[in-house]
């Protein structure tokens, strides 16, 4: 009833509105879906910010390191 009257918005509408206000992707404000490319990339960026994720190479292989 509240959705129909306009007194309450869906979570997707709120997320999209906040994303526009803060000029970020709506994917950055939702739980990541690591089964999708965009979700995985956002998860990697978050790990980079929160855990000092570093990419290193050893013997031709790529490794991800979390410093925290």
Backbone as XML, in Angstrom:
<?xml version="1.0"?>
<chain id="A" units="angstrom">
  <residue number="1" name="UNK">
    <atom name="N" x="0.823" y="-1.189" z="0.000"/>
    <atom name="CA" x="0.000" y="0.000" z="0.000"/>
    <atom name="C" x="0.872" y="1.258" z="0.000"/>
  </residue>
  <residue number="2" name="UNK">
    <atom name="N" x="1.940" y="1.296" z="0.794"/>
    <atom name="CA" x="2.783" y="2.488" z="0.850"/>
    <atom name="C" x="3.520" y="2.713" z="-0.467"/>
  </residue>
  <residue number="3" name="UNK">
    <atom name="N" x="3.899" y="1.624" z="-1.145"/>
    <atom name="CA" x="4.561" y="1.782" z="-2.437"/>
    <atom name="C" x="3.607" y="2.385" z="-3.455"/>
  </residue>
  <residue number="4" name="UNK">
    <atom name="N" x="2.365" y="1.937" z="-3.439"/>
    <atom name="CA" x="1.373" y="2.422" z="-4.396"/>
    <atom name="C" x="1.030" y="3.884" z="-4.167"/>
  </residue>
  <residue number="5" name="UNK">
    <atom name="N" x="0.998" y="4.319" z="-2.912"/>
    <atom name="CA" x="0.649" y="5.711" z="-2.612"/>
    <atom name="C" x="1.821" y="6.659" z="-2.819"/>
  </residue>
  <residue number="6" name="UNK">
    <atom name="N" x="3.028" y="6.090" z="-2.991"/>
    <atom name="CA" x="4.202" y="6.927" z="-3.185"/>
    <atom name="C" x="4.855" y="7.363" z="-1.885"/>
  </residue>
  <residue number="7" name="UNK">
    <atom name="N" x="4.310" y="6.914" z="-0.756"/>
    <atom name="CA" x="4.895" y="7.305" z="0.526"/>
    <atom name="C" x="6.112" y="6.458" z="0.887"/>
  </residue>
  <residue number="8" name="UNK">
    <atom name="N" x="6.354" y="5.405" z="0.130"/>
    <atom name="CA" x="7.513" y="4.561" z="0.379"/>
    <atom name="C" x="8.072" y="4.090" z="-0.959"/>
  </residue>
  <residue number="9" name="UNK">
    <atom name="N" x="9.387" y="4.199" z="-1.115"/>
    <atom name="CA" x="10.040" y="3.783" z="-2.347"/>
    <atom name="C" x="10.688" y="2.422" z="-2.165"/>
  </residue>
  <residue number="10" name="UNK">
    <atom name="N" x="10.926" y="1.762" z="-3.277"/>
    <atom name="CA" x="11.606" y="0.474" z="-3.212"/>
    <atom name="C" x="13.080" y="0.685" z="-2.898"/>
  </residue>
  <residue number="11" name="UNK">
    <atom name="N" x="13.735" y="-0.364" z="-2.447"/>
    <atom name="CA" x="15.153" y="-0.287" z="-2.130"/>
    <atom name="C" x="15.962" y="0.081" z="-3.377"/>
  </residue>
  <residue number="12" name="UNK">
    <atom name="N" x="15.572" y="-0.446" z="-4.535"/>
    <atom name="CA" x="16.283" y="-0.140" z="-5.776"/>
    <atom name="C" x="16.168" y="1.350" z="-6.109"/>
  </residue>
  <residue number="13" name="UNK">
    <atom name="N" x="15.001" y="1.938" z="-5.909"/>
    <atom name="CA" x="14.836" y="3.370" z="-6.172"/>
    <atom name="C" x="15.697" y="4.208" z="-5.238"/>
  </residue>
  <residue number="14" name="UNK">
    <atom name="N" x="15.731" y="3.830" z="-3.976"/>
    <atom name="CA" x="16.546" y="4.550" z="-2.996"/>
    <atom name="C" x="18.033" y="4.426" z="-3.339"/>
  </residue>
  <residue number="15" name="UNK">
    <atom name="N" x="18.447" y="3.228" z="-3.683"/>
    <atom name="CA" x="19.847" y="3.002" z="-4.044"/>
    <atom name="C" x="20.226" y="3.836" z="-5.264"/>
  </residue>
  <residue number="16" name="UNK">
    <atom name="N" x="19.380" y="3.850" z="-6.274"/>
    <atom name="CA" x="19.660" y="4.634" z="-7.480"/>
    <atom name="C" x="19.718" y="6.124" z="-7.183"/>
  </residue>
  <residue number="17" name="UNK">
    <atom name="N" x="18.828" y="6.601" z="-6.325"/>
    <atom name="CA" x="18.825" y="8.019" z="-5.951"/>
    <atom name="C" x="20.103" y="8.386" z="-5.200"/>
  </residue>
  <residue number="18" name="UNK">
    <atom name="N" x="20.498" y="7.545" z="-4.227"/>
    <atom name="CA" x="21.729" y="7.815" z="-3.487"/>
    <atom name="C" x="22.952" y="7.769" z="-4.408"/>
  </residue>
  <residue number="19" name="UNK">
    <atom name="N" x="22.955" y="6.841" z="-5.339"/>
    <atom name="CA" x="24.073" y="6.742" z="-6.278"/>
    <atom name="C" x="24.206" y="8.023" z="-7.105"/>
  </residue>
  <residue number="20" name="UNK">
    <atom name="N" x="23.078" y="8.588" z="-7.521"/>
    <atom name="CA" x="23.121" y="9.843" z="-8.285"/>
    <atom name="C" x="23.630" y="10.988" z="-7.418"/>
  </residue>
  <residue number="21" name="UNK">
    <atom name="N" x="23.150" y="11.060" z="-6.175"/>
    <atom name="CA" x="23.558" y="12.132" z="-5.270"/>
    <atom name="C" x="25.063" y="12.096" z="-5.020"/>
  </residue>
  <residue number="22" name="UNK">
    <atom name="N" x="25.602" y="10.902" z="-4.784"/>
    <atom name="CA" x="27.019" y="10.770" z="-4.462"/>
    <atom name="C" x="27.887" y="10.490" z="-5.684"/>
  </residue>
  <residue number="23" name="UNK">
    <atom name="N" x="27.257" y="10.488" z="-6.860"/>
    <atom name="CA" x="27.951" y="10.294" z="-8.132"/>
    <atom name="C" x="28.800" y="9.026" z="-8.138"/>
  </residue>
  <residue number="24" name="UNK">
    <atom name="N" x="28.175" y="7.917" z="-7.730"/>
    <atom name="CA" x="28.812" y="6.609" z="-7.778"/>
    <atom name="C" x="27.878" y="5.640" z="-8.491"/>
  </residue>
  <residue number="25" name="UNK">
    <atom name="N" x="28.396" y="4.503" z="-8.842"/>
    <atom name="CA" x="27.584" y="3.458" z="-9.447"/>
    <atom name="C" x="26.655" y="2.864" z="-8.401"/>
  </residue>
  <residue number="26" name="UNK">
    <atom name="N" x="25.419" y="2.529" z="-8.773"/>
    <atom name="CA" x="24.536" y="1.850" z="-7.825"/>
    <atom name="C" x="25.133" y="0.539" z="-7.321"/>
  </residue>
  <residue number="27" name="UNK">
    <atom name="N" x="25.992" y="-0.087" z="-8.110"/>
    <atom name="CA" x="26.641" y="-1.329" z="-7.685"/>
    <atom name="C" x="27.515" y="-1.113" z="-6.453"/>
  </residue>
  <residue number="28" name="UNK">
    <atom name="N" x="28.021" y="0.094" z="-6.290"/>
    <atom name="CA" x="28.881" y="0.382" z="-5.139"/>
    <atom name="C" x="28.091" y="0.449" z="-3.831"/>
  </residue>
  <residue number="29" name="UNK">
    <atom name="N" x="26.771" y="0.551" z="-3.926"/>
    <atom name="CA" x="25.928" y="0.692" z="-2.736"/>
    <atom name="C" x="25.121" y="-0.557" z="-2.415"/>
  </residue>
  <residue number="30" name="UNK">
    <atom name="N" x="25.342" y="-1.614" z="-3.132"/>
    <atom name="CA" x="24.603" y="-2.846" z="-2.904"/>
    <atom name="C" x="25.563" y="-3.975" z="-2.558"/>
  </residue>
  <residue number="31" name="UNK">
    <atom name="N" x="25.024" y="-5.058" z="-2.068"/>
    <atom name="CA" x="25.863" y="-6.230" z="-1.807"/>
    <atom name="C" x="26.425" y="-6.729" z="-3.128"/>
  </residue>
  <residue number="32" name="UNK">
    <atom name="N" x="27.689" y="-7.057" z="-3.156"/>
    <atom name="CA" x="28.283" y="-7.464" z="-4.426"/>
    <atom name="C" x="27.799" y="-8.830" z="-4.876"/>
  </residue>
  <residue number="33" name="UNK">
    <atom name="N" x="27.617" y="-8.948" z="-6.162"/>
    <atom name="CA" x="27.307" y="-10.231" z="-6.800"/>
    <atom name="C" x="28.587" y="-10.661" z="-7.495"/>
  </residue>
  <residue number="34" name="UNK">
    <atom name="N" x="29.420" y="-11.414" z="-6.794"/>
    <atom name="CA" x="30.735" y="-11.729" z="-7.344"/>
    <atom name="C" x="30.666" y="-12.717" z="-8.503"/>
  </residue>
  <residue number="35" name="UNK">
    <atom name="N" x="29.475" y="-13.169" z="-8.840"/>
    <atom name="CA" x="29.313" y="-14.009" z="-10.021"/>
    <atom name="C" x="29.220" y="-13.173" z="-11.296"/>
  </residue>
  <residue number="36" name="UNK">
    <atom name="N" x="29.099" y="-11.855" z="-11.138"/>
    <atom name="CA" x="29.064" y="-10.972" z="-12.313"/>
    <atom name="C" x="30.375" y="-10.183" z="-12.375"/>
  </residue>
  <residue number="37" name="UNK">
    <atom name="N" x="30.738" y="-9.768" z="-13.551"/>
    <atom name="CA" x="31.985" y="-9.013" z="-13.741"/>
    <atom name="C" x="31.969" y="-7.734" z="-12.915"/>
  </residue>
  <residue number="38" name="UNK">
    <atom name="N" x="30.882" y="-6.943" z="-13.010"/>
    <atom name="CA" x="30.812" y="-5.670" z="-12.283"/>
    <atom name="C" x="30.871" y="-5.885" z="-10.776"/>
  </residue>
  <residue number="39" name="UNK">
    <atom name="N" x="30.175" y="-6.882" z="-10.280"/>
    <atom name="CA" x="30.201" y="-7.167" z="-8.851"/>
    <atom name="C" x="31.583" y="-7.561" z="-8.374"/>
  </residue>
  <residue number="40" name="UNK">
    <atom name="N" x="32.276" y="-8.369" z="-9.169"/>
    <atom name="CA" x="33.625" y="-8.785" z="-8.807"/>
    <atom name="C" x="34.584" y="-7.601" z="-8.797"/>
  </residue>
  <residue number="41" name="UNK">
    <atom name="N" x="34.500" y="-6.742" z="-9.798"/>
    <atom name="CA" x="35.373" y="-5.566" z="-9.874"/>
    <atom name="C" x="35.131" y="-4.646" z="-8.680"/>
  </residue>
  <residue number="42" name="UNK">
    <atom name="N" x="33.873" y="-4.411" z="-8.317"/>
    <atom name="CA" x="33.577" y="-3.559" z="-7.159"/>
    <atom name="C" x="34.097" y="-4.185" z="-5.872"/>
  </residue>
  <residue number="43" name="UNK">
    <atom name="N" x="34.028" y="-5.501" z="-5.767"/>
    <atom name="CA" x="34.563" y="-6.185" z="-4.593"/>
    <atom name="C" x="36.074" y="-6.004" z="-4.506"/>
  </residue>
  <residue number="44" name="UNK">
    <atom name="N" x="36.751" y="-6.128" z="-5.631"/>
    <atom name="CA" x="38.207" y="-5.937" z="-5.658"/>
    <atom name="C" x="38.569" y="-4.509" z="-5.265"/>
  </residue>
  <residue number="45" name="UNK">
    <atom name="N" x="37.834" y="-3.528" z="-5.780"/>
    <atom name="CA" x="38.103" y="-2.126" z="-5.413"/>
    <atom name="C" x="37.891" y="-1.906" z="-3.922"/>
  </residue>
  <residue number="46" name="UNK">
    <atom name="N" x="36.859" y="-2.524" z="-3.357"/>
    <atom name="CA" x="36.599" y="-2.384" z="-1.925"/>
    <atom name="C" x="37.723" y="-3.003" z="-1.113"/>
  </residue>
  <residue number="47" name="UNK">
    <atom name="N" x="38.188" y="-4.176" z="-1.523"/>
    <atom name="CA" x="39.315" y="-4.804" z="-0.832"/>
    <atom name="C" x="40.565" y="-3.943" z="-0.930"/>
  </residue>
  <residue number="48" name="UNK">
    <atom name="N" x="40.743" y="-3.302" z="-2.063"/>
    <atom name="CA" x="41.893" y="-2.407" z="-2.230"/>
    <atom name="C" x="41.819" y="-1.258" z="-1.229"/>
  </residue>
  <residue number="49" name="UNK">
    <atom name="N" x="40.630" y="-0.687" z="-1.070"/>
    <atom name="CA" x="40.453" y="0.444" z="-0.152"/>
    <atom name="C" x="40.530" y="0.030" z="1.313"/>
  </residue>
  <residue number="50" name="UNK">
    <atom name="N" x="39.865" y="-1.046" z="1.674"/>
    <atom name="CA" x="39.756" y="-1.423" z="3.077"/>
    <atom name="C" x="40.922" y="-2.256" z="3.595"/>
  </residue>
  <residue number="51" name="UNK">
    <atom name="N" x="41.506" y="-3.045" z="2.739"/>
    <atom name="CA" x="42.515" y="-4.009" z="3.202"/>
    <atom name="C" x="43.867" y="-3.828" z="2.530"/>
  </residue>
  <residue number="52" name="UNK">
    <atom name="N" x="44.066" y="-2.714" z="1.871"/>
    <atom name="CA" x="45.327" y="-2.439" z="1.189"/>
    <atom name="C" x="45.712" y="-3.577" z="0.243"/>
  </residue>
  <residue number="53" name="UNK">
    <atom name="N" x="44.759" y="-4.014" z="-0.557"/>
    <atom name="CA" x="45.002" y="-5.071" z="-1.536"/>
    <atom name="C" x="46.114" y="-4.662" z="-2.488"/>
  </residue>
  <residue number="54" name="UNK">
    <atom name="N" x="47.054" y="-5.539" z="-2.678"/>
    <atom name="CA" x="48.177" y="-5.296" z="-3.589"/>
    <atom name="C" x="48.273" y="-6.447" z="-4.575"/>
  </residue>
  <residue number="55" name="UNK">
    <atom name="N" x="48.676" y="-6.142" z="-5.783"/>
    <atom name="CA" x="48.908" y="-7.150" z="-6.808"/>
    <atom name="C" x="50.405" y="-7.265" z="-7.011"/>
  </residue>
  <residue number="56" name="UNK">
    <atom name="N" x="50.908" y="-8.472" z="-6.911"/>
    <atom name="CA" x="52.324" y="-8.709" z="-7.142"/>
    <atom name="C" x="52.475" y="-9.866" z="-8.125"/>
  </residue>
  <residue number="57" name="UNK">
    <atom name="N" x="53.638" y="-9.922" z="-8.734"/>
    <atom name="CA" x="53.939" y="-10.999" z="-9.675"/>
    <atom name="C" x="55.163" y="-11.756" z="-9.179"/>
  </residue>
  <residue number="58" name="UNK">
    <atom name="N" x="55.099" y="-13.068" z="-9.284"/>
    <atom name="CA" x="56.208" y="-13.914" z="-8.893"/>
    <atom name="C" x="56.235" y="-15.106" z="-9.853"/>
  </residue>
  <residue number="59" name="UNK">
    <atom name="N" x="57.359" y="-15.293" z="-10.482"/>
    <atom name="CA" x="57.520" y="-16.390" z="-11.438"/>
    <atom name="C" x="56.437" y="-16.390" z="-12.511"/>
  </residue>
  <residue number="60" name="UNK">
    <atom name="N" x="56.087" y="-15.184" z="-12.970"/>
    <atom name="CA" x="55.110" y="-15.057" z="-14.046"/>
    <atom name="C" x="53.660" y="-15.236" z="-13.630"/>
  </residue>
  <residue number="61" name="UNK">
    <atom name="N" x="53.403" y="-15.369" z="-12.326"/>
    <atom name="CA" x="52.036" y="-15.532" z="-11.833"/>
    <atom name="C" x="51.634" y="-14.314" z="-11.021"/>
  </residue>
  <residue number="62" name="UNK">
    <atom name="N" x="50.340" y="-13.979" z="-11.096"/>
    <atom name="CA" x="49.809" y="-12.844" z="-10.360"/>
    <atom name="C" x="49.275" y="-13.328" z="-9.013"/>
  </residue>
  <residue number="63" name="UNK">
    <atom name="N" x="49.587" y="-12.557" z="-7.952"/>
    <atom name="CA" x="49.115" y="-12.860" z="-6.609"/>
    <atom name="C" x="48.469" y="-11.619" z="-6.025"/>
  </residue>
  <residue number="64" name="UNK">
    <atom name="N" x="47.386" y="-11.832" z="-5.259"/>
    <atom name="CA" x="46.735" y="-10.752" z="-4.535"/>
    <atom name="C" x="47.099" y="-10.874" z="-3.066"/>
  </residue>
  <residue number="65" name="UNK">
    <atom name="N" x="47.510" y="-9.755" z="-2.469"/>
    <atom name="CA" x="47.919" y="-9.743" z="-1.068"/>
    <atom name="C" x="47.049" y="-8.743" z="-0.314"/>
  </residue>
  <residue number="66" name="UNK">
    <atom name="N" x="46.530" y="-9.177" z="0.840"/>
    <atom name="CA" x="45.780" y="-8.298" z="1.733"/>
    <atom name="C" x="46.701" y="-7.950" z="2.895"/>
  </residue>
  <residue number="67" name="UNK">
    <atom name="N" x="46.929" y="-6.671" z="3.110"/>
    <atom name="CA" x="47.870" y="-6.239" z="4.144"/>
    <atom name="C" x="47.248" y="-6.059" z="5.508"/>
  </residue>
  <residue number="68" name="UNK">
    <atom name="N" x="45.955" y="-6.192" z="5.654"/>
    <atom name="CA" x="45.312" y="-6.028" z="6.962"/>
    <atom name="C" x="44.620" y="-7.304" z="7.347"/>
  </residue>
</chain>
